[in-house]
């Protein structure tokens, strides 16, 4: 089932999805504390859904991007095993950068109720998430044109994933993040959309590289927030989120075929 979506329509749909993501950023602390639903359940459900997205959509998308890169460079470079690793090296770079920032944040004294908050580390860490969010909406219109249902599922996965990253950032920077973080992260999503509307990505190579960079950072953030042994989580709700998203993705993939 293919829906023909024009460039203009995809931009407006992408804006709507970006607004939804921004609203989830701003409402994350309230969503985590829904009445009658313990935070560990909502966070674990979001984590299971995000992990399913990583394995069933993100990793295949990165592999598909690797093929696109090979085709784009076939006229310039001969295919080699090293070239085939290129897109995965970019994903590894995204993973490594966010891991390094996480380690730096922990070394500066996380969970000290603000006493150990370093302004420099805070802005460096937050800045990486601002770029992260901007990339999500910068490529959103292209995702919509590629497949509307997949774009909606991507938005759901990212929105619930934001609930997890919000928790981690608030733990690291309880004072600064509450004051400025959520608003700036929401603004970065809208800024990414504006940049995509003004200078939409057209190069297959560029889109593949941006997807890989974003994918590496998503991998780190998903596993960092849901897997830690010291996190009070629910395996049952984690499985509910995982199975639900996997089922929806399987159905949509079958419909697309």
Secondary structure, DSSP 4 states (H G I P E B T S, - for coil): ------HHHHHHHHHHHHHHHHHHHHHHHHHTT-TTS-HHHHHHHHHHHHHHHIIIIIHHHHHHHHHHHHHHHTTTS---HHHHTHHHHHHHHHHHHHHHHHHHHHHTTTTSTTTT--HHHHHHHHHHHHHHHHHHHHTHHHHHHH-HHHHHHHHHHHHHHHHHHHHHHHHH-HHHIIIIIHHHHHHHHHHHHHHHHHS----HHHHHHHHHHHHHHHHHHHHHHHH-TTS---HHHHHHHHHHHHHHHHHHHHHH-
